[in-house]
Amino acid sequence: MTQFEIWTFNFPKKGPHPVVLICAPGLLRAGRGERAYCTSQKQHRGPKPFEVMLDTEDGLNWETFCDCSILWSVPTAGLSGKRGRVTLERRRAIRSKIRYVFLLNSTD
């Protein structure tokens, strides 16, 4: 498993959804780390300011939004069915959205 791969995770109340692996590779090998939640249904709207649109180029079946406003800590053992890997352009967009949402570009 590597950063920015897309896998499926069965969320207890939401059911199976794609997730983008965000955390550092060392944490992935240790069996833990953060994942960004993605929608599992076709979208009929544009992405919100905290979302990045992924699609078949990333290994998904249709346009899917990656929600960068919340990161989930889920066990690696709960991941199944590797879907693909986020393209370079969209990896950059996800990084940018995470910095934006969590105010990581701010200076104190």
C-alpha positions in Angstrom: 0.0 0.0 0.0 1.2 3.5 -0.9 0.1 7.0 -0.3 -2.7 8.1 -2.7 -3.9 4.6 -3.6 -7.7 4.2 -3.6 -9.2 1.3 -1.6 -12.6 0.4 -0.3 -13.5 0.6 3.4 -16.8 -0.6 4.9 -17.8 2.3 7.2 -20.0 1.1 10.1 -22.9 3.5 9.4 -22.2 4.5 5.8 -21.3 1.1 4.2 -18.5 0.5 1.7 -17.0 3.6 0.2 -13.7 4.4 -1.7 -11.0 6.0 0.5 -7.8 7.7 -0.5 -4.7 6.7 1.6 -3.3 10.0 2.9 -0.9 9.2 5.7 2.8 8.5 5.5 3.9 5.2 4.1 5.5 4.1 7.4 2.2 4.4 9.2 0.5 2.4 6.4 3.0 -0.4 6.9 2.3 -0.2 10.7 -1.4 -0.9 10.0 -2.8 2.5 10.7 -3.2 5.9 9.3 -5.6 8.5 7.8 -7.9 8.1 4.9 -10.0 10.6 3.0 -13.6 9.6 2.5 -15.0 9.5 -1.1 -18.6 9.4 -2.2 -19.8 6.2 -3.7 -22.7 7.4 -5.9 -22.6 9.3 -9.2 -22.6 13.0 -8.7 -24.9 15.5 -10.4 -23.3 18.7 -9.0 -20.0 20.3 -9.0 -17.5 19.7 -6.2 -17.7 21.8 -3.0 -14.7 23.9 -2.0 -13.3 21.1 0.1 -13.8 18.3 -2.4 -11.7 17.0 -5.3 -13.4 15.2 -8.2 -11.9 11.8 -9.0 -12.9 9.5 -11.9 -12.0 6.6 -14.1 -8.4 8.0 -14.6 -8.0 7.3 -10.9 -9.4 3.8 -11.0 -13.1 4.6 -10.1 -16.2 3.7 -12.1 -17.5 7.2 -12.3 -17.0 10.8 -11.1 -16.6 10.7 -7.3 -15.9 13.4 -4.8 -13.0 13.0 -2.4 -13.9 14.9 0.8 -10.8 16.7 2.2 -12.6 18.3 5.1 -12.3 15.3 7.4 -9.7 12.5 7.6 -10.7 9.1 9.0 -8.3 6.9 11.0 -9.2 3.4 9.9 -7.3 0.2 10.3 -5.4 -1.0 7.2 -6.8 -4.5 7.8 -10.2 -3.1 7.1 -9.3 -2.0 3.5 -10.3 -4.2 0.6 -10.4 -4.1 -3.2 -7.7 -1.7 -4.4 -9.4 0.6 -6.9 -6.4 2.5 -8.3 -4.2 5.5 -7.7 -5.0 9.2 -7.7 -3.4 11.0 -10.7 -0.6 13.5 -10.1 -2.7 16.5 -10.8 -5.4 15.4 -8.4 -2.9 14.4 -5.8 -1.7 18.0 -5.9 -5.3 19.2 -5.6 -6.0 17.0 -2.6 -2.8 18.3 -0.8 -3.9 21.8 -1.6 -7.5 21.3 -0.3 -6.2 19.6 2.9 -3.9 22.6 3.5 -6.7 25.0 2.8 -9.3 23.2 5.0 -7.0 22.7 8.0 -5.4 26.2 7.7 -2.0 24.7 7.1 -1.0 27.6 4.8 -1.6 30.1 7.6 1.2 31.9 9.3 1.2 32.7 13.0 
